Amino acid sequence: MTEFFITLPTRGDGVRGDWHPDFQRPLPPPFTDVRQGVYGPFDHLAQIGRAAEIAGLTGVLAPFDPRGEESTVVAAGLLRQNRHLRVQAEFHPGIATPVYAAKIAVSLQRFSGGRLDWRLAVDLDPDVARSQGYPLEDRYARAGEFLTVAKGVWHEPGYTFEGRFYEVLNGGFSEPPFIGHTFPRVHLSGTSPEALALSARHADVHVFDPGDDLESAIPQLPGVRYGLRLPSPAGRDEEEQAAVIRDYIDRGVSAFFLEVEPYIEETYRFGERVLPLLVKEGAHAH
């Protein structure tokens, strides 16, 4: 099964949904916008999420952006407003303790019927990492412990763990309503030996960038699905887009994270004109 996600503009797109307080784009005369002060950034994100669901895409990615809206809050809103859409929240492991992150996730899984995914941003830009209070030293070891503890408290009542970065004593979710839910699918990225080793241990999907050497990395990821960040190049028609995607599908990629603009229009266009070409070739999306 091939999956398609739209990457959300969590700090606006420069046209609609910009979130700075003085943003106003008045309509030309003789029209009057009766919604002044009402339409905001979350309305725009909600429309993109709705477009993705109507167009038949799998879901959306709320990326980690230190200057944008908080991804877990965006994810919660979109999970509430849509019935089938999967929502992937990207965050770095320093956002909270793994126990608290797991508790947030189990509530979202309970409310949404298991439609939350995780994307961990491990290899941050050094300036961003410092601004977030996130130490880059031993970041892959720290991320590994973060996921180990989050999965441990999720699945094991009375969970105890003592590591380099985290300690838990007699933790774990042992009572309703926090038991019996599916752990978020984990998406990781990177091509360094440390990144690939982390994915081999913990990832459900490893997400590559265009230009990455998939052929050399894939043998190091047994049992892991492969995803791809896919910007939408200007001037490429639907057949060309479908051909590029088919090529990656043939190379083993089964999850695509699309970067499109303008967001709403291009989401509908992809669902109405590109997906049917892929379905015709047998690359079904849900």
Buried (B, 14 or more C-beta within 10 A) or exposed (E): EBBBBBBBBBBBBEEBBBBEEEEEEEEEEEEEEEEEEEBBBBEBBBBBBBBBBBBBBBBBBBBBBEEBBBBBEBBBBBBEBBEEBBBBBBBBBBBBBBBEBBBBBBBBBBBBEBBBBBBBBBBBEEEBBEEBEBEBEEBBBBBBBBBBBBBBBBEBEEBEBEBEBBEBEEBBBEEEEBEEBEBBBBBBBBBEEBBBBBBBEBBBBBBBEEEBEBEEBBEBBEEBBBBBBBEBEEEEEBEEBBEBBBEBBEEEBBBBBBBBBBBBEBBBBBBEBBBEBBEEEEBEBE
